[in-house]
Amino acid sequence: MVLNINENPRGRKTPKPGPKRRFDSSIFQERFNTIERVFAWEDKFKRLLLRFERISKLHYALKSLAYTMINLRHFCQG
């Protein structure tokens, strides 16, 4: 894993001291398209948003069902 966060210059007159952070926009875009979008899709399922289930196997089963529905929506659009 490599840290890939763009530095926020807001409110700074001079750059931060120390070594300059490495930022690759293509890696950031790929991460956004794969990970962050899946989290946003998962948030559509209200029951998974807040974990109501006390039994972890049940929570895992509901997550699996949600991911299956996400994949079906994605692949069966045509």
mmCIF file of the N, C-alpha and C atoms, coordinates in Angstrom:
data_MODEL
# 
_entry.id   MODEL 
# 
loop_
_atom_site.group_PDB 
_atom_site.id 
_atom_site.type_symbol 
_atom_site.label_atom_id 
_atom_site.label_alt_id 
_atom_site.label_comp_id 
_atom_site.label_asym_id 
_atom_site.label_entity_id 
_atom_site.label_seq_id 
_atom_site.pdbx_PDB_ins_code 
_atom_site.Cartn_x 
_atom_site.Cartn_y 
_atom_site.Cartn_z 
_atom_site.occupancy 
_atom_site.B_iso_or_equiv 
_atom_site.pdbx_formal_charge 
_atom_site.auth_seq_id 
_atom_site.auth_comp_id 
_atom_site.auth_asym_id 
_atom_site.auth_atom_id 
_atom_site.pdbx_PDB_model_num 
ATOM 1   N N  . MET A 1 1  ? 0.836   -1.179  0.000   1.00 0.00 ? 1  MET A N  1 
ATOM 2   C CA . MET A 1 1  ? 0.000   0.000   0.000   1.00 0.00 ? 1  MET A CA 1 
ATOM 3   C C  . MET A 1 1  ? 0.880   1.241   0.000   1.00 0.00 ? 1  MET A C  1 
ATOM 4   N N  . VAL A 1 2  ? 0.505   2.183   -0.816  1.00 0.00 ? 2  VAL A N  1 
ATOM 5   C CA . VAL A 1 2  ? 1.235   3.435   -0.908  1.00 0.00 ? 2  VAL A CA 1 
ATOM 6   C C  . VAL A 1 2  ? 0.258   4.568   -0.625  1.00 0.00 ? 2  VAL A C  1 
ATOM 7   N N  . LEU A 1 3  ? 0.639   5.468   0.245   1.00 0.00 ? 3  LEU A N  1 
ATOM 8   C CA . LEU A 1 3  ? -0.185  6.623   0.559   1.00 0.00 ? 3  LEU A CA 1 
ATOM 9   C C  . LEU A 1 3  ? -0.341  7.478   -0.691  1.00 0.00 ? 3  LEU A C  1 
ATOM 10  N N  . ASN A 1 4  ? -1.576  7.832   -1.028  1.00 0.00 ? 4  ASN A N  1 
ATOM 11  C CA . ASN A 1 4  ? -1.821  8.606   -2.240  1.00 0.00 ? 4  ASN A CA 1 
ATOM 12  C C  . ASN A 1 4  ? -2.913  9.634   -1.958  1.00 0.00 ? 4  ASN A C  1 
ATOM 13  N N  . ILE A 1 5  ? -2.576  10.668  -1.205  1.00 0.00 ? 5  ILE A N  1 
ATOM 14  C CA . ILE A 1 5  ? -3.528  11.710  -0.836  1.00 0.00 ? 5  ILE A CA 1 
ATOM 15  C C  . ILE A 1 5  ? -2.980  13.041  -1.319  1.00 0.00 ? 5  ILE A C  1 
ATOM 16  N N  . ASN A 1 6  ? -3.802  13.770  -2.041  1.00 0.00 ? 6  ASN A N  1 
ATOM 17  C CA . ASN A 1 6  ? -3.388  15.073  -2.532  1.00 0.00 ? 6  ASN A CA 1 
ATOM 18  C C  . ASN A 1 6  ? -3.315  16.064  -1.367  1.00 0.00 ? 6  ASN A C  1 
ATOM 19  N N  . GLU A 1 7  ? -2.260  16.846  -1.335  1.00 0.00 ? 7  GLU A N  1 
ATOM 20  C CA . GLU A 1 7  ? -2.081  17.813  -0.255  1.00 0.00 ? 7  GLU A CA 1 
ATOM 21  C C  . GLU A 1 7  ? -3.060  18.966  -0.423  1.00 0.00 ? 7  GLU A C  1 
ATOM 22  N N  . ASN A 1 8  ? -3.667  19.402  0.664   1.00 0.00 ? 8  ASN A N  1 
ATOM 23  C CA . ASN A 1 8  ? -4.638  20.476  0.623   1.00 0.00 ? 8  ASN A CA 1 
ATOM 24  C C  . ASN A 1 8  ? -3.935  21.789  0.975   1.00 0.00 ? 8  ASN A C  1 
ATOM 25  N N  . PRO A 1 9  ? -3.727  22.678  0.003   1.00 0.00 ? 9  PRO A N  1 
ATOM 26  C CA . PRO A 1 9  ? -2.997  23.918  0.268   1.00 0.00 ? 9  PRO A CA 1 
ATOM 27  C C  . PRO A 1 9  ? -3.863  25.024  0.867   1.00 0.00 ? 9  PRO A C  1 
ATOM 28  N N  . ARG A 1 10 ? -5.133  24.770  1.108   1.00 0.00 ? 10 ARG A N  1 
ATOM 29  C CA . ARG A 1 10 ? -6.053  25.811  1.562   1.00 0.00 ? 10 ARG A CA 1 
ATOM 30  C C  . ARG A 1 10 ? -5.592  26.434  2.879   1.00 0.00 ? 10 ARG A C  1 
ATOM 31  N N  . GLY A 1 11 ? -5.520  27.748  2.899   1.00 0.00 ? 11 GLY A N  1 
ATOM 32  C CA . GLY A 1 11 ? -5.172  28.468  4.117   1.00 0.00 ? 11 GLY A CA 1 
ATOM 33  C C  . GLY A 1 11 ? -3.679  28.509  4.413   1.00 0.00 ? 11 GLY A C  1 
ATOM 34  N N  . ARG A 1 12 ? -2.839  28.040  3.512   1.00 0.00 ? 12 ARG A N  1 
ATOM 35  C CA . ARG A 1 12 ? -1.390  28.033  3.747   1.00 0.00 ? 12 ARG A CA 1 
ATOM 36  C C  . ARG A 1 12 ? -0.710  28.989  2.780   1.00 0.00 ? 12 ARG A C  1 
ATOM 37  N N  . LYS A 1 13 ? 0.183   29.791  3.314   1.00 0.00 ? 13 LYS A N  1 
ATOM 38  C CA . LYS A 1 13 ? 0.971   30.697  2.470   1.00 0.00 ? 13 LYS A CA 1 
ATOM 39  C C  . LYS A 1 13 ? 2.219   29.986  1.941   1.00 0.00 ? 13 LYS A C  1 
ATOM 40  N N  . THR A 1 14 ? 2.765   29.069  2.752   1.00 0.00 ? 14 THR A N  1 
ATOM 41  C CA . THR A 1 14 ? 3.958   28.321  2.347   1.00 0.00 ? 14 THR A CA 1 
ATOM 42  C C  . THR A 1 14 ? 3.633   26.834  2.372   1.00 0.00 ? 14 THR A C  1 
ATOM 43  N N  . PRO A 1 15 ? 4.342   26.033  1.593   1.00 0.00 ? 15 PRO A N  1 
ATOM 44  C CA . PRO A 1 15 ? 4.075   24.589  1.633   1.00 0.00 ? 15 PRO A CA 1 
ATOM 45  C C  . PRO A 1 15 ? 4.465   23.970  2.968   1.00 0.00 ? 15 PRO A C  1 
ATOM 46  N N  . LYS A 1 16 ? 3.887   22.822  3.255   1.00 0.00 ? 16 LYS A N  1 
ATOM 47  C CA . LYS A 1 16 ? 4.193   22.123  4.503   1.00 0.00 ? 16 LYS A CA 1 
ATOM 48  C C  . LYS A 1 16 ? 5.657   21.730  4.542   1.00 0.00 ? 16 LYS A C  1 
ATOM 49  N N  . PRO A 1 17 ? 6.279   21.778  5.717   1.00 0.00 ? 17 PRO A N  1 
ATOM 50  C CA . PRO A 1 17 ? 7.673   21.354  5.814   1.00 0.00 ? 17 PRO A CA 1 
ATOM 51  C C  . PRO A 1 17 ? 7.795   19.836  5.675   1.00 0.00 ? 17 PRO A C  1 
ATOM 52  N N  . GLY A 1 18 ? 8.961   19.398  5.319   1.00 0.00 ? 18 GLY A N  1 
ATOM 53  C CA . GLY A 1 18 ? 9.204   17.969  5.186   1.00 0.00 ? 18 GLY A CA 1 
ATOM 54  C C  . GLY A 1 18 ? 9.156   17.538  3.732   1.00 0.00 ? 18 GLY A C  1 
ATOM 55  N N  . PRO A 1 19 ? 9.275   16.252  3.515   1.00 0.00 ? 19 PRO A N  1 
ATOM 56  C CA . PRO A 1 19 ? 9.283   15.763  2.136   1.00 0.00 ? 19 PRO A CA 1 
ATOM 57  C C  . PRO A 1 19 ? 7.918   15.946  1.478   1.00 0.00 ? 19 PRO A C  1 
ATOM 58  N N  . LYS A 1 20 ? 7.940   16.220  0.184   1.00 0.00 ? 20 LYS A N  1 
ATOM 59  C CA . LYS A 1 20 ? 6.701   16.424  -0.548  1.00 0.00 ? 20 LYS A CA 1 
ATOM 60  C C  . LYS A 1 20 ? 5.983   15.085  -0.712  1.00 0.00 ? 20 LYS A C  1 
ATOM 61  N N  . ARG A 1 21 ? 4.693   15.107  -0.524  1.00 0.00 ? 21 ARG A N  1 
ATOM 62  C CA . ARG A 1 21 ? 3.906   13.885  -0.645  1.00 0.00 ? 21 ARG A CA 1 
ATOM 63  C C  . ARG A 1 21 ? 3.784   13.476  -2.103  1.00 0.00 ? 21 ARG A C  1 
ATOM 64  N N  . ARG A 1 22 ? 3.774   12.165  -2.313  1.00 0.00 ? 22 ARG A N  1 
ATOM 65  C CA . ARG A 1 22 ? 3.624   11.629  -3.650  1.00 0.00 ? 22 ARG A CA 1 
ATOM 66  C C  . ARG A 1 22 ? 2.133   11.506  -3.948  1.00 0.00 ? 22 ARG A C  1 
ATOM 67  N N  . PHE A 1 23 ? 1.713   12.019  -5.100  1.00 0.00 ? 23 PHE A N  1 
ATOM 68  C CA . PHE A 1 23 ? 0.305   11.931  -5.493  1.00 0.00 ? 23 PHE A CA 1 
ATOM 69  C C  . PHE A 1 23 ? 0.239   11.579  -6.966  1.00 0.00 ? 23 PHE A C  1 
ATOM 70  N N  . ASP A 1 24 ? -0.460  10.491  -7.262  1.00 0.00 ? 24 ASP A N  1 
ATOM 71  C CA . ASP A 1 24 ? -0.656  10.060  -8.640  1.00 0.00 ? 24 ASP A CA 1 
ATOM 72  C C  . ASP A 1 24 ? -2.152  10.086  -8.914  1.00 0.00 ? 24 ASP A C  1 
ATOM 73  N N  . SER A 1 25 ? -2.588  10.961  -9.809  1.00 0.00 ? 25 SER A N  1 
ATOM 74  C CA . SER A 1 25 ? -4.024  11.140  -10.035 1.00 0.00 ? 25 SER A CA 1 
ATOM 75  C C  . SER A 1 25 ? -4.671  9.897   -10.655 1.00 0.00 ? 25 SER A C  1 
ATOM 76  N N  . SER A 1 26 ? -3.929  9.130   -11.457 1.00 0.00 ? 26 SER A N  1 
ATOM 77  C CA . SER A 1 26 ? -4.528  7.935   -12.060 1.00 0.00 ? 26 SER A CA 1 
ATOM 78  C C  . SER A 1 26 ? -4.836  6.883   -10.992 1.00 0.00 ? 26 SER A C  1 
ATOM 79  N N  . ILE A 1 27 ? -3.936  6.721   -10.018 1.00 0.00 ? 27 ILE A N  1 
ATOM 80  C CA . ILE A 1 27 ? -4.184  5.779   -8.919  1.00 0.00 ? 27 ILE A CA 1 
ATOM 81  C C  . ILE A 1 27 ? -5.367  6.263   -8.089  1.00 0.00 ? 27 ILE A C  1 
ATOM 82  N N  . PHE A 1 28 ? -5.429  7.568   -7.840  1.00 0.00 ? 28 PHE A N  1 
ATOM 83  C CA . PHE A 1 28 ? -6.532  8.130   -7.060  1.00 0.00 ? 28 PHE A CA 1 
ATOM 84  C C  . PHE A 1 28 ? -7.861  7.916   -7.772  1.00 0.00 ? 28 PHE A C  1 
ATOM 85  N N  . GLN A 1 29 ? -7.894  8.127   -9.080  1.00 0.00 ? 29 GLN A N  1 
ATOM 86  C CA . GLN A 1 29 ? -9.123  7.961   -9.853  1.00 0.00 ? 29 GLN A CA 1 
ATOM 87  C C  . GLN A 1 29 ? -9.577  6.502   -9.852  1.00 0.00 ? 29 GLN A C  1 
ATOM 88  N N  . GLU A 1 30 ? -8.618  5.579   -9.981  1.00 0.00 ? 30 GLU A N  1 
ATOM 89  C CA . GLU A 1 30 ? -8.958  4.153   -9.944  1.00 0.00 ? 30 GLU A CA 1 
ATOM 90  C C  . GLU A 1 30 ? -9.522  3.768   -8.587  1.00 0.00 ? 30 GLU A C  1 
ATOM 91  N N  . ARG A 1 31 ? -8.919  4.286   -7.513  1.00 0.00 ? 31 ARG A N  1 
ATOM 92  C CA . ARG A 1 31 ? -9.399  4.000   -6.164  1.00 0.00 ? 31 ARG A CA 1 
ATOM 93  C C  . ARG A 1 31 ? -10.805 4.545   -5.978  1.00 0.00 ? 31 ARG A C  1 
ATOM 94  N N  . PHE A 1 32 ? -11.038 5.746   -6.470  1.00 0.00 ? 32 PHE A N  1 
ATOM 95  C CA . PHE A 1 32 ? -12.359 6.348   -6.336  1.00 0.00 ? 32 PHE A CA 1 
ATOM 96  C C  . PHE A 1 32 ? -13.399 5.514   -7.072  1.00 0.00 ? 32 PHE A C  1 
ATOM 97  N N  . ASN A 1 33 ? -13.060 5.102   -8.290  1.00 0.00 ? 33 ASN A N  1 
ATOM 98  C CA . ASN A 1 33 ? -14.033 4.369   -9.100  1.00 0.00 ? 33 ASN A CA 1 
ATOM 99  C C  . ASN A 1 33 ? -14.337 2.992   -8.536  1.00 0.00 ? 33 ASN A C  1 
ATOM 100 N N  . THR A 1 34 ? -13.406 2.373   -7.857  1.00 0.00 ? 34 THR A N  1 
ATOM 101 C CA . THR A 1 34 ? -13.663 1.017   -7.373  1.00 0.00 ? 34 THR A CA 1 
ATOM 102 C C  . THR A 1 34 ? -14.142 1.006   -5.932  1.00 0.00 ? 34 THR A C  1 
ATOM 103 N N  . ILE A 1 35 ? -13.415 1.596   -5.033  1.00 0.00 ? 35 ILE A N  1 
ATOM 104 C CA . ILE A 1 35 ? -13.711 1.455   -3.605  1.00 0.00 ? 35 ILE A CA 1 
ATOM 105 C C  . ILE A 1 35 ? -14.803 2.413   -3.146  1.00 0.00 ? 35 ILE A C  1 
ATOM 106 N N  . GLU A 1 36 ? -14.636 3.682   -3.403  1.00 0.00 ? 36 GLU A N  1 
ATOM 107 C CA . GLU A 1 36 ? -15.576 4.671   -2.874  1.00 0.00 ? 36 GLU A CA 1 
ATOM 108 C C  . GLU A 1 36 ? -16.964 4.501   -3.470  1.00 0.00 ? 36 GLU A C  1 
ATOM 109 N N  . ARG A 1 37 ? -17.040 4.128   -4.732  1.00 0.00 ? 37 ARG A N  1 
ATOM 110 C CA . ARG A 1 37 ? -18.337 3.943   -5.362  1.00 0.00 ? 37 ARG A CA 1 
ATOM 111 C C  . ARG A 1 37 ? -19.061 2.735   -4.762  1.00 0.00 ? 37 ARG A C  1 
ATOM 112 N N  . VAL A 1 38 ? -18.322 1.685   -4.443  1.00 0.00 ? 38 VAL A N  1 
ATOM 113 C CA . VAL A 1 38 ? -18.945 0.517   -3.818  1.00 0.00 ? 38 VAL A CA 1 
ATOM 114 C C  . VAL A 1 38 ? -19.504 0.885   -2.445  1.00 0.00 ? 38 VAL A C  1 
ATOM 115 N N  . PHE A 1 39 ? -18.766 1.695   -1.688  1.00 0.00 ? 39 PHE A N  1 
ATOM 116 C CA . PHE A 1 39 ? -19.276 2.133   -0.388  1.00 0.00 ? 39 PHE A CA 1 
ATOM 117 C C  . PHE A 1 39 ? -20.545 2.966   -0.559  1.00 0.00 ? 39 PHE A C  1 
ATOM 118 N N  . ALA A 1 40 ? -20.598 3.793   -1.583  1.00 0.00 ? 40 ALA A N  1 
ATOM 119 C CA . ALA A 1 40 ? -21.794 4.594   -1.822  1.00 0.00 ? 40 ALA A CA 1 
ATOM 120 C C  . ALA A 1 40 ? -22.970 3.698   -2.202  1.00 0.00 ? 40 ALA A C  1 
ATOM 121 N N  . TRP A 1 41 ? -22.720 2.684   -3.021  1.00 0.00 ? 41 TRP A N  1 
ATOM 122 C CA . TRP A 1 41 ? -23.786 1.750   -3.392  1.00 0.00 ? 41 TRP A CA 1 
ATOM 123 C C  . TRP A 1 41 ? -24.262 0.971   -2.171  1.00 0.00 ? 41 TRP A C  1 
ATOM 124 N N  . GLU A 1 42 ? -23.320 0.612   -1.296  1.00 0.00 ? 42 GLU A N  1 
ATOM 125 C CA . GLU A 1 42 ? -23.680 -0.132  -0.094  1.00 0.00 ? 42 GLU A CA 1 
ATOM 126 C C  . GLU A 1 42 ? -24.546 0.719   0.837   1.00 0.00 ? 42 GLU A C  1 
ATOM 127 N N  . ASP A 1 43 ? -24.333 2.016   0.849   1.00 0.00 ? 43 ASP A N  1 
ATOM 128 C CA . ASP A 1 43 ? -25.101 2.897   1.725   1.00 0.00 ? 43 ASP A CA 1 
ATOM 129 C C  . ASP A 1 43 ? -26.567 3.003   1.319   1.00 0.00 ? 43 ASP A C  1 
ATOM 130 N N  . LYS A 1 44 ? -26.917 2.547   0.120   1.00 0.00 ? 44 LYS A N  1 
ATOM 131 C CA . LYS A 1 44 ? -28.320 2.558   -0.285  1.00 0.00 ? 44 LYS A CA 1 
ATOM 132 C C  . LYS A 1 44 ? -29.140 1.543   0.504   1.00 0.00 ? 44 LYS A C  1 
ATOM 133 N N  . PHE A 1 45 ? -28.473 0.562   1.078   1.00 0.00 ? 45 PHE A N  1 
ATOM 134 C CA . PHE A 1 45 ? -29.160 -0.445  1.865   1.00 0.00 ? 45 PHE A CA 1 
ATOM 135 C C  . PHE A 1 45 ? -29.183 0.019   3.319   1.00 0.00 ? 45 PHE A C  1 
ATOM 136 N N  . LYS A 1 46 ? -30.338 0.516   3.740   1.00 0.00 ? 46 LYS A N  1 
ATOM 137 C CA . LYS A 1 46 ? -30.456 1.169   5.052   1.00 0.00 ? 46 LYS A CA 1 
ATOM 138 C C  . LYS A 1 46 ? -30.113 0.231   6.207   1.00 0.00 ? 46 LYS A C  1 
ATOM 139 N N  . ARG A 1 47 ? -30.430 -1.033  6.048   1.00 0.00 ? 47 ARG A N  1 
ATOM 140 C CA . ARG A 1 47 ? -30.185 -1.967  7.133   1.00 0.00 ? 47 ARG A CA 1 
ATOM 141 C C  . ARG A 1 47 ? -28.690 -2.185  7.345   1.00 0.00 ? 47 ARG A C  1 
ATOM 142 N N  . LEU A 1 48 ? -27.892 -2.016  6.298   1.00 0.00 ? 48 LEU A N  1 
ATOM 143 C CA . LEU A 1 48 ? -26.453 -2.181  6.426   1.00 0.00 ? 48 LEU A CA 1 
ATOM 144 C C  . LEU A 1 48 ? -25.766 -0.899  6.876   1.00 0.00 ? 48 LEU A C  1 
ATOM 145 N N  . LEU A 1 49 ? -26.449 0.229   6.679   1.00 0.00 ? 49 LEU A N  1 
ATOM 146 C CA . LEU A 1 49 ? -25.850 1.514   7.034   1.00 0.00 ? 49 LEU A CA 1 
ATOM 147 C C  . LEU A 1 49 ? -25.555 1.580   8.529   1.00 0.00 ? 49 LEU A C  1 
ATOM 148 N N  . LEU A 1 50 ? -26.522 1.208   9.329   1.00 0.00 ? 50 LEU A N  1 
ATOM 149 C CA . LEU A 1 50 ? -26.316 1.048   10.764  1.00 0.00 ? 50 LEU A CA 1 
ATOM 150 C C  . LEU A 1 50 ? -26.437 -0.430  11.060  1.00 0.00 ? 50 LEU A C  1 
ATOM 151 N N  . ARG A 1 51 ? -25.502 -0.960  11.769  1.00 0.00 ? 51 ARG A N  1 
ATOM 152 C CA . ARG A 1 51 ? -25.482 -2.405  11.994  1.00 0.00 ? 51 ARG A CA 1 
ATOM 153 C C  . ARG A 1 51 ? -26.444 -2.764  13.117  1.00 0.00 ? 51 ARG A C  1 
ATOM 154 N N  . PHE A 1 52 ? -27.623 -3.244  12.733  1.00 0.00 ? 52 PHE A N  1 
ATOM 155 C CA . PHE A 1 52 ? -28.629 -3.633  13.712  1.00 0.00 ? 52 PHE A CA 1 
ATOM 156 C C  . PHE A 1 52 ? -28.452 -5.072  14.168  1.00 0.00 ? 52 PHE A C  1 
ATOM 157 N N  . GLU A 1 53 ? -27.882 -5.910  13.317  1.00 0.00 ? 53 GLU A N  1 
ATOM 158 C CA . GLU A 1 53 ? -27.757 -7.327  13.642  1.00 0.00 ? 53 GLU A CA 1 
ATOM 159 C C  . GLU A 1 53 ? -26.675 -7.536  14.693  1.00 0.00 ? 53 GLU A C  1 
ATOM 160 N N  . ARG A 1 54 ? -26.987 -8.324  15.680  1.00 0.00 ? 54 ARG A N  1 
ATOM 161 C CA . ARG A 1 54 ? -25.990 -8.649  16.706  1.00 0.00 ? 54 ARG A CA 1 
ATOM 162 C C  . ARG A 1 54 ? -25.174 -9.866  16.292  1.00 0.00 ? 54 ARG A C  1 
ATOM 163 N N  . ILE A 1 55 ? -25.765 -10.703 15.458  1.00 0.00 ? 55 ILE A N  1 
ATOM 164 C CA . ILE A 1 55 ? -25.081 -11.908 15.004  1.00 0.00 ? 55 ILE A CA 1 
ATOM 165 C C  . ILE A 1 55 ? -24.275 -11.552 13.764  1.00 0.00 ? 55 ILE A C  1 
ATOM 166 N N  . SER A 1 56 ? -22.983 -11.768 13.829  1.00 0.00 ? 56 SER A N  1 
ATOM 167 C CA . SER A 1 56 ? -22.128 -11.333 12.739  1.00 0.00 ? 56 SER A CA 1 
ATOM 168 C C  . SER A 1 56 ? -22.348 -12.133 11.464  1.00 0.00 ? 56 SER A C  1 
ATOM 169 N N  . LYS A 1 57 ? -22.746 -13.400 11.578  1.00 0.00 ? 57 LYS A N  1 
ATOM 170 C CA . LYS A 1 57 ? -23.029 -14.202 10.375  1.00 0.00 ? 57 LYS A CA 1 
ATOM 171 C C  . LYS A 1 57 ? -24.229 -13.643 9.615   1.00 0.00 ? 57 LYS A C  1 
ATOM 172 N N  . LEU A 1 58 ? -25.220 -13.157 10.328  1.00 0.00 ? 58 LEU A N  1 
ATOM 173 C CA . LEU A 1 58 ? -26.387 -12.570 9.685   1.00 0.00 ? 58 LEU A CA 1 
ATOM 174 C C  . LEU A 1 58 ? -26.014 -11.272 8.974   1.00 0.00 ? 58 LEU A C  1 
ATOM 175 N N  . HIS A 1 59 ? -25.185 -10.463 9.613   1.00 0.00 ? 59 HIS A N  1 
ATOM 176 C CA . HIS A 1 59 ? -24.726 -9.224  8.988   1.00 0.00 ? 59 HIS A CA 1 
ATOM 177 C C  . HIS A 1 59 ? -23.926 -9.519  7.720   1.00 0.00 ? 59 HIS A C  1 
ATOM 178 N N  . TYR A 1 60 ? -23.059 -10.531 7.795   1.00 0.00 ? 60 TYR A N  1 
ATOM 179 C CA . TYR A 1 60 ? -22.277 -10.926 6.628   1.00 0.00 ? 60 TYR A CA 1 
ATOM 180 C C  . TYR A 1 60 ? -23.181 -11.424 5.503   1.00 0.00 ? 60 TYR A C  1 
ATOM 181 N N  . ALA A 1 61 ? -24.227 -12.172 5.853   1.00 0.00 ? 61 ALA A N  1 
ATOM 182 C CA . ALA A 1 61 ? -25.163 -12.676 4.845   1.00 0.00 ? 61 ALA A CA 1 
ATOM 183 C C  . ALA A 1 61 ? -25.904 -11.527 4.168   1.00 0.00 ? 61 ALA A C  1 
ATOM 184 N N  . LEU A 1 62 ? -26.318 -10.528 4.941   1.00 0.00 ? 62 LEU A N  1 
ATOM 185 C CA . LEU A 1 62 ? -27.009 -9.378  4.349   1.00 0.00 ? 62 LEU A CA 1 
ATOM 186 C C  . LEU A 1 62 ? -26.072 -8.569  3.453   1.00 0.00 ? 62 LEU A C  1 
ATOM 187 N N  . LYS A 1 63 ? -24.800 -8.455  3.856   1.00 0.00 ? 63 LYS A N  1 
ATOM 188 C CA . LYS A 1 63 ? -23.828 -7.768  3.005   1.00 0.00 ? 63 LYS A CA 1 
ATOM 189 C C  . LYS A 1 63 ? -23.632 -8.522  1.698   1.00 0.00 ? 63 LYS A C  1 
ATOM 190 N N  . SER A 1 64 ? -23.550 -9.831  1.773   1.00 0.00 ? 64 SER A N  1 
ATOM 191 C CA . SER A 1 64 ? -23.398 -10.641 0.564   1.00 0.00 ? 64 SER A CA 1 
ATOM 192 C C  . SER A 1 64 ? -24.606 -10.474 -0.352  1.00 0.00 ? 64 SER A C  1 
ATOM 193 N N  . LEU A 1 65 ? -25.790 -10.437 0.225   1.00 0.00 ? 65 LEU A N  1 
ATOM 194 C CA . LEU A 1 65 ? -26.996 -10.224 -0.562  1.00 0.00 ? 65 LEU A CA 1 
ATOM 195 C C  . LEU A 1 65 ? -26.989 -8.840  -1.217  1.00 0.00 ? 65 LEU A C  1 
ATOM 196 N N  . ALA A 1 66 ? -26.552 -7.836  -0.474  1.00 0.00 ? 66 ALA A N  1 
ATOM 197 C CA . ALA A 1 66 ? -26.483 -6.484  -1.027  1.00 0.00 ? 66 ALA A CA 1 
ATOM 198 C C  . ALA A 1 66 ? -25.485 -6.416  -2.175  1.00 0.00 ? 66 ALA A C  1 
ATOM 199 N N  . TYR A 1 67 ? -24.328 -7.041  -2.033  1.00 0.00 ? 67 TYR A N  1 
ATOM 200 C CA . TYR A 1 67 ? -23.336 -7.028  -3.106  1.00 0.00 ? 67 TYR A CA 1 
ATOM 201 C C  . TYR A 1 67 ? -23.842 -7.792  -4.322  1.00 0.00 ? 67 TYR A C  1 
ATOM 202 N N  . THR A 1 68 ? -24.598 -8.860  -4.100  1.00 0.00 ? 68 THR A N  1 
ATOM 203 C CA . THR A 1 68 ? -25.188 -9.591  -5.214  1.00 0.00 ? 68 THR A CA 1 
ATOM 204 C C  . THR A 1 68 ? -26.169 -8.711  -5.973  1.00 0.00 ? 68 THR A C  1 
ATOM 205 N N  . MET A 1 69 ? -26.985 -7.964  -5.244  1.00 0.00 ? 69 MET A N  1 
ATOM 206 C CA . MET A 1 69 ? -27.942 -7.067  -5.897  1.00 0.00 ? 69 MET A CA 1 
ATOM 207 C C  . MET A 1 69 ? -27.229 -5.949  -6.647  1.00 0.00 ? 69 MET A C  1 
ATOM 208 N N  . ILE A 1 70 ? -26.139 -5.441  -6.084  1.00 0.00 ? 70 ILE A N  1 
ATOM 209 C CA . ILE A 1 70 ? -25.355 -4.404  -6.764  1.00 0.00 ? 70 ILE A CA 1 
ATOM 210 C C  . ILE A 1 70 ? -24.803 -4.949  -8.072  1.00 0.00 ? 70 ILE A C  1 
ATOM 211 N N  . ASN A 1 71 ? -24.250 -6.178  -8.030  1.00 0.00 ? 71 ASN A N  1 
ATOM 212 C CA . ASN A 1 71 ? -23.705 -6.770  -9.250  1.00 0.00 ? 71 ASN A CA 1 
ATOM 213 C C  . ASN A 1 71 ? -24.793 -7.048  -10.275 1.00 0.00 ? 71 ASN A C  1 
ATOM 214 N N  . LEU A 1 72 ? -25.955 -7.519  -9.839  1.00 0.00 ? 72 LEU A N  1 
ATOM 215 C CA . LEU A 1 72 ? -27.049 -7.754  -10.772 1.00 0.00 ? 72 LEU A CA 1 
ATOM 216 C C  . LEU A 1 72 ? -27.494 -6.460  -11.442 1.00 0.00 ? 72 LEU A C  1 
ATOM 217 N N  . ARG A 1 73 ? -27.587 -5.385  -10.688 1.00 0.00 ? 73 ARG A N  1 
ATOM 218 C CA . ARG A 1 73 ? -27.955 -4.097  -11.281 1.00 0.00 ? 73 ARG A CA 1 
ATOM 219 C C  . ARG A 1 73 ? -26.933 -3.668  -12.322 1.00 0.00 ? 73 ARG A C  1 
ATOM 220 N N  . HIS A 1 74 ? -25.679 -3.892  -12.008 1.00 0.00 ? 74 HIS A N  1 
ATOM 221 C CA . HIS A 1 74 ? -24.600 -3.452  -12.902 1.00 0.00 ? 74 HIS A CA 1 
ATOM 222 C C  . HIS A 1 74 ? -24.558 -4.269  -14.189 1.00 0.00 ? 74 HIS A C  1 
ATOM 223 N N  . PHE A 1 75 ? -24.655 -5.598  -14.065 1.00 0.00 ? 75 PHE A N  1 
ATOM 224 C CA . PHE A 1 75 ? -24.487 -6.456  -15.223 1.00 0.00 ? 75 PHE A CA 1 
ATOM 225 C C  . PHE A 1 75 ? -25.770 -6.680  -16.019 1.00 0.00 ? 75 PHE A C  1 
ATOM 226 N N  . CYS A 1 76 ? -26.925 -6.418  -15.444 1.00 0.00 ? 76 CYS A N  1 
ATOM 227 C CA . CYS A 1 76 ? -28.192 -6.660  -16.144 1.00 0.00 ? 76 CYS A CA 1 
ATOM 228 C C  . CYS A 1 76 ? -28.859 -5.358  -16.592 1.00 0.00 ? 76 CYS A C  1 
ATOM 229 N N  . GLN A 1 77 ? -28.084 -4.338  -16.902 1.00 0.00 ? 77 GLN A N  1 
ATOM 230 C CA . GLN A 1 77 ? -28.647 -3.066  -17.336 1.00 0.00 ? 77 GLN A CA 1 
ATOM 231 C C  . GLN A 1 77 ? -29.159 -3.130  -18.771 1.00 0.00 ? 77 GLN A C  1 
ATOM 232 N N  . GLY A 1 78 ? -28.583 -3.984  -19.575 1.00 0.00 ? 78 GLY A N  1 
ATOM 233 C CA . GLY A 1 78 ? -28.774 -3.994  -20.994 1.00 0.00 ? 78 GLY A CA 1 
ATOM 234 C C  . GLY A 1 78 ? -30.058 -4.444  -21.520 1.00 0.00 ? 78 GLY A C  1 
# 
